[in-house]
Amino acid sequence: MTLRFTDACVTDIDSIAALDGAAFEFPWSRDDFEGSMKVGHQFLLLKDDDRLLGFAVYMQIFEQSELLTIAVLPSEQGHGYGKLLLNEVAARLAANGAESLFLEVRVSNERARALYAGAGFKEISIRKGYYPSRDGREDAIVMQKVLSQ
Ligand SMILES: CC(C)(COP(=O)(O)OP(=O)(O)OC[C@H]1O[C@@H](n2cnc3c(N)ncnc32)[C@H](O)[C@@H]1OP(=O)(O)O)[C@@H](O)C(=O)NCCC(=O)NCCS
């Protein structure tokens, strides 16, 4: 097994969208990923040789940054890959001058909340009805991590 981080290019979008569709009940569409890449969001892929295990999408505006999405292939979850991706994103952003990393997470997403809390994120506010859900809408928790330079 050879794990490696890579940037993404247009040819990765199909496998990113397929992984996202398997990992999320309300996934991004292929167009969402293509649009995100076009506007300059950063993509970080984690691969085992050429097999995509997980990815993160994030953006930076001067000293502030936001994690837009992160996912690991369902069959590969629970092996530390999510933590690896998140730590790498935070390290890359800090090295590029970001001081703060924000994200939103569903109240019901206990696994992701545990990942973020373990990585030093603090809950700072709630966005009411931010996400679609099976029963209507679901709140988001806004979390922030202070990045050390
Ligand atoms: C959230 C997600 C990215 C985590 O990736 P992962 O590779 O499964 O997580 P890891 O193995 O790196 O575990 C990291 C931490 O998550 C938490 N965690 C992992 N599996 C868990 C489980 N089954 N139950 C509760 N917490 C869990 C733990 O805190 C763990 O840290 P620890 O091992 O030090 O205890 C992944 O589960 C996923 O893709 N979920 C679907 C998409 C999603 O919800 N993305 C986040 C949107 S905000």
The ligand as an SDF file (V2000), in Angstrom:
LIG
                    3D

 48 50  0  0  0  0  0  0  0  0999 V2000
  -16.1310   12.0220    8.5360 C   0  0  0  0  0  0  0  0  0  0  0  0
  -15.1000   11.1980    7.7690 C   0  0  0  0  0  0  0  0  0  0  0  0
  -14.4080   12.0780    6.7220 C   0  0  0  0  0  0  0  0  0  0  0  0
  -14.0410   10.6880    8.7810 C   0  0  0  0  0  0  0  0  0  0  0  0
  -13.0660    9.9400    8.0690 O   0  0  0  0  0  0  0  0  0  0  0  0
  -12.5570    8.5340    8.6520 P   0  0  0  0  0  0  0  0  0  0  0  0
  -11.4030    8.1210    7.8200 O   0  0  0  0  0  0  0  0  0  0  0  0
  -13.6890    7.6090    8.7690 O   0  0  0  0  0  0  0  0  0  0  0  0
  -12.0910    8.9760   10.1260 O   0  0  0  0  0  0  0  0  0  0  0  0
  -10.7630    8.5170   10.8850 P   0  0  0  0  0  0  0  0  0  0  0  0
  -10.6030    7.0400   10.8010 O   0  0  0  0  0  0  0  0  0  0  0  0
   -9.6140    9.3690   10.4460 O   0  0  0  0  0  0  0  0  0  0  0  0
  -11.1430    8.8700   12.3820 O   0  0  0  0  0  0  0  0  0  0  0  0
  -10.9430   10.1900   12.8430 C   0  0  0  0  0  0  0  0  0  0  0  0
  -11.7910   10.4230   14.0710 C   0  0  0  0  0  0  0  0  0  0  0  0
  -13.1540   10.3640   13.7180 O   0  0  0  0  0  0  0  0  0  0  0  0
  -13.8930    9.7980   14.8030 C   0  0  0  0  0  0  0  0  0  0  0  0
  -14.4900    8.5460   14.3590 N   0  0  0  0  0  0  0  0  0  0  0  0
  -14.0530    7.7010   13.3920 C   0  0  0  0  0  0  0  0  0  0  0  0
  -14.9190    6.6710   13.2670 N   0  0  0  0  0  0  0  0  0  0  0  0
  -15.9030    6.9010   14.1400 C   0  0  0  0  0  0  0  0  0  0  0  0
  -17.1150    6.2170   14.4820 C   0  0  0  0  0  0  0  0  0  0  0  0
  -17.4620    5.0700   13.8830 N   0  0  0  0  0  0  0  0  0  0  0  0
  -17.9140    6.7670   15.4220 N   0  0  0  0  0  0  0  0  0  0  0  0
  -17.5840    7.9300   16.0180 C   0  0  0  0  0  0  0  0  0  0  0  0
  -16.4570    8.6270   15.7450 N   0  0  0  0  0  0  0  0  0  0  0  0
  -15.6380    8.1090   14.8310 C   0  0  0  0  0  0  0  0  0  0  0  0
  -12.9280    9.5520   15.9270 C   0  0  0  0  0  0  0  0  0  0  0  0
  -12.8650   10.7190   16.7100 O   0  0  0  0  0  0  0  0  0  0  0  0
  -11.6280    9.3930   15.1650 C   0  0  0  0  0  0  0  0  0  0  0  0
  -10.5110    9.7420   15.9300 O   0  0  0  0  0  0  0  0  0  0  0  0
   -9.7800    8.6070   16.8210 P   0  0  0  0  0  0  0  0  0  0  0  0
   -9.4530    7.4970   15.8850 O   0  0  0  0  0  0  0  0  0  0  0  0
   -8.5730    9.3360   17.3360 O   0  0  0  0  0  0  0  0  0  0  0  0
  -10.7650    8.2140   17.8620 O   0  0  0  0  0  0  0  0  0  0  0  0
  -15.7420    9.9470    7.0900 C   0  0  0  0  0  0  0  0  0  0  0  0
  -16.3680    9.1680    8.0740 O   0  0  0  0  0  0  0  0  0  0  0  0
  -16.7140   10.2810    5.9930 C   0  0  0  0  0  0  0  0  0  0  0  0
  -16.3280   10.3880    4.8300 O   0  0  0  0  0  0  0  0  0  0  0  0
  -18.0160   10.4300    6.3480 N   0  0  0  0  0  0  0  0  0  0  0  0
  -19.0550   10.7300    5.3380 C   0  0  0  0  0  0  0  0  0  0  0  0
  -18.8730   12.1240    4.7870 C   0  0  0  0  0  0  0  0  0  0  0  0
  -18.9170   13.1660    5.9070 C   0  0  0  0  0  0  0  0  0  0  0  0
  -19.7610   13.1120    6.7890 O   0  0  0  0  0  0  0  0  0  0  0  0
  -17.9900   14.1680    5.8090 N   0  0  0  0  0  0  0  0  0  0  0  0
  -17.9380   15.2660    6.7680 C   0  0  0  0  0  0  0  0  0  0  0  0
  -18.8820   16.3390    6.3670 C   0  0  0  0  0  0  0  0  0  0  0  0
  -18.8460   17.7030    7.4980 S   0  0  0  0  0  0  0  0  0  0  0  0
  1  2  1  0
  2  3  1  0
  2  4  1  0
  2 36  1  0
  4  5  1  0
  5  6  1  0
  6  7  2  0
  6  8  1  0
  6  9  1  0
  9 10  1  0
 10 11  2  0
 10 12  1  0
 10 13  1  0
 13 14  1  0
 14 15  1  0
 15 16  1  0
 15 30  1  0
 16 17  1  0
 17 18  1  0
 17 28  1  0
 18 19  1  0
 18 27  1  0
 19 20  2  0
 20 21  1  0
 21 22  1  0
 21 27  2  0
 22 23  1  0
 22 24  2  0
 24 25  1  0
 25 26  2  0
 26 27  1  0
 28 29  1  0
 28 30  1  0
 30 31  1  0
 31 32  1  0
 32 33  2  0
 32 34  1  0
 32 35  1  0
 36 37  1  0
 36 38  1  0
 38 39  2  0
 38 40  1  0
 40 41  1  0
 41 42  1  0
 42 43  1  0
 43 44  2  0
 43 45  1  0
 45 46  1  0
 46 47  1  0
 47 48  1  0
M  END
$$$$
